[in-house]
Amino acid sequence: MIRVSVEICSEASRFGATVFAEGIEQALSVVSALYPGAEVTVLFPIDPEAFFARYSPYVPGTILLATEELEAG
């Protein structure tokens, strides 16, 4: 399982999230299904030490939303 940070942009807001999934494509698919019509992008650089979530308590498909909305820019 992997952990990847994404940015979710819709007409109304822009915010970040951490997604746990079996791969990057699954992470993007899970977020896109939850936020239809929003643009979902992977945030780079990916931290190699945090990328593989071997001992995570979360199941694949878990999304942790960022606590602060990102500034428009």
PyMOL commands that set and color helices and strands:
alter all, ss='L'
color gray80, all
select helices_A, chain A and resi 24-34+48-51
alter helices_A, ss='H'
color red, helices_A
select strands_A, chain A and resi 2-9+14-21+39-42+63-65
alter strands_A, ss='S'
color yellow, strands_A
deselect
rebuild
show_as cartoon
